[in-house]
Amino acid sequence: EYYKDNAETIKKYNKEYQKEYYKDNAEYHKEYYKEYNTKKVQEALQQIKIEVESNPEKYNYIEGKEIYGIIYLVHNINSDKYYVGQTIVGFDNRYSSGWLYAHSKKDTVKHDLELYGENSFEYIKLFKVAHSQYELDKLEAYYIDYYNSYEKGYNENRGNIFTNRGKEK
């Protein structure tokens, strides 16, 4: 009965307590999530490495070199539009909530999602691998050009190698 009669006060206290707790333990939580994410990324890269080693030519893999990141493709089968992307954490880790919803701000993706539906999108989660950020940027730019995904697809730029981020390297 006490909890029932004082629900709002308890809720307020709990929120304040949680806020203080996270404030007081921010460093611990930062380290915990950093460690957790690092472990997830290592697991993803290990799975990628197993797949890639079975067919190194297909994925651009150089035996003995560490995989830095991957190029992935998203293809709308109905409109024949592509999105070329790169990630160093694996496709599933990067888009755990779904590629479409993460990119729904771009008018064409949102439009095509509404027009054709989610089933019209095909995901090639592992297309090519790269052994450095520079190589990853070059591969991304090459495939954006190859699939014409900047002018007639979903990419918003020609690749990181042409952006300020890519020029800083």
Salt bridges, closest charged atoms under 4 A:
GLU53 OE2 - LYS49 NZ 3.88
ASP80 OD1 - HIS75 NE2 2.70
ASP92 OD1 - LYS125 NZ 2.95
ASP112 OD2 - LYS81 NZ 3.54
ASP112 OD1 - HIS111 ND1 3.12
GLU122 OE1 - HIS75 ND1 3.18
ASP137 OD1 - ARG165 NH2 3.91
GLU151 OE2 - ARG158 NH2 3.07
